[in-house]
Amino acid sequence: MQHYVEEVGERNHCKLNSVSDSISDMGITKLGITWEIKIIPVTANSCEFVNKVLVTSTPEFLAILKEANI
């Protein structure tokens, strides 16, 4: 489950953060997620669309990795 909190909410730029549930064979844990979308004008008739997702570890995630000897 993801619970995003808006960091940037502009017309051409949206950046959201969440500490989200992660379910795998190793168990249930949490991961940090940053999702960023931008529309960058290139010319009067075109633009660049940027869609980035950054996943970061949390102490809970690192504990599951340690328990699995990873």
C-alpha positions as a Markdown table, in Angstrom:
| # | Residue | x | y | z |
|---|---|---|---|---|
| 1 | Met | 0.0 | 0.0 | 0.0 |
| 2 | Gln | 1.3 | 3.4 | -0.9 |
| 3 | His | 0.5 | 6.6 | 1.0 |
| 4 | Tyr | 2.0 | 9.4 | -1.1 |
| 5 | Val | 2.6 | 12.9 | 0.3 |
| 6 | Glu | 3.0 | 15.8 | -2.1 |
| 7 | Glu | 6.4 | 17.5 | -2.0 |
| 8 | Val | 5.9 | 19.5 | -5.2 |
| 9 | Gly | 2.6 | 20.2 | -6.8 |
| 10 | Glu | 3.0 | 22.5 | -9.8 |
| 11 | Arg | 1.4 | 22.5 | -13.2 |
| 12 | Asn | 4.5 | 20.9 | -14.9 |
| 13 | His | 6.1 | 19.2 | -11.9 |
| 14 | Cys | 4.8 | 16.7 | -9.4 |
| 15 | Lys | 6.9 | 15.0 | -6.7 |
| 16 | Leu | 5.5 | 12.6 | -4.2 |
| 17 | Asn | 7.0 | 10.7 | -1.3 |
| 18 | Ser | 5.8 | 7.5 | 0.4 |
| 19 | Val | 6.9 | 4.9 | 2.9 |
| 20 | Ser | 5.1 | 2.0 | 1.2 |
| 21 | Asp | 4.4 | -1.6 | 2.1 |
| 22 | Ser | 6.5 | -4.2 | 0.2 |
| 23 | Ile | 5.4 | -7.8 | 0.1 |
| 24 | Ser | 7.8 | -10.5 | -1.1 |
| 25 | Asp | 8.8 | -14.1 | -0.3 |
| 26 | Met | 11.0 | -12.7 | 2.5 |
| 27 | Gly | 8.1 | -11.1 | 4.2 |
| 28 | Ile | 6.3 | -7.8 | 4.6 |
| 29 | Thr | 8.4 | -4.7 | 5.0 |
| 30 | Lys | 8.5 | -1.1 | 4.0 |
| 31 | Leu | 10.4 | 0.9 | 1.3 |
| 32 | Gly | 10.8 | 4.6 | 0.7 |
| 33 | Ile | 9.4 | 5.7 | -2.7 |
| 34 | Thr | 9.8 | 9.0 | -4.4 |
| 35 | Trp | 7.8 | 9.5 | -7.6 |
| 36 | Glu | 8.5 | 12.5 | -9.8 |
| 37 | Ile | 6.8 | 13.6 | -13.0 |
| 38 | Lys | 7.9 | 16.6 | -15.1 |
| 39 | Ile | 6.9 | 18.2 | -18.4 |
| 40 | Ile | 9.7 | 20.2 | -19.8 |
| 41 | Pro | 9.0 | 22.5 | -22.8 |
| 42 | Val | 11.5 | 21.9 | -25.6 |
| 43 | Thr | 9.9 | 24.1 | -28.4 |
| 44 | Ala | 6.6 | 25.9 | -28.8 |
| 45 | Asn | 5.1 | 22.6 | -30.1 |
| 46 | Ser | 6.9 | 19.9 | -28.2 |
| 47 | Cys | 7.9 | 18.9 | -24.7 |
| 48 | Glu | 9.9 | 16.2 | -22.8 |
| 49 | Phe | 8.0 | 14.0 | -20.4 |
| 50 | Val | 10.1 | 12.8 | -17.4 |
| 51 | Asn | 8.8 | 10.0 | -15.1 |
| 52 | Lys | 11.2 | 8.9 | -12.3 |
| 53 | Val | 10.7 | 6.5 | -9.5 |
| 54 | Leu | 13.4 | 6.2 | -6.7 |
| 55 | Val | 13.2 | 3.4 | -4.2 |
| 56 | Thr | 15.2 | 3.6 | -1.0 |
| 57 | Ser | 15.7 | 1.2 | 1.9 |
| 58 | Thr | 14.2 | 1.6 | 5.3 |
| 59 | Pro | 15.5 | 0.1 | 8.6 |
| 60 | Glu | 12.7 | -2.5 | 8.3 |
| 61 | Phe | 13.9 | -3.5 | 4.8 |
| 62 | Leu | 17.5 | -3.7 | 5.9 |
| 63 | Ala | 16.5 | -5.9 | 8.8 |
| 64 | Ile | 14.7 | -8.4 | 6.5 |
| 65 | Leu | 17.8 | -8.5 | 4.3 |
| 66 | Lys | 20.0 | -9.2 | 7.3 |
| 67 | Glu | 17.7 | -11.9 | 8.5 |
| 68 | Ala | 18.0 | -13.5 | 5.1 |
| 69 | Asn | 21.8 | -13.2 | 5.2 |
| 70 | Ile | 21.8 | -10.9 | 2.2 |
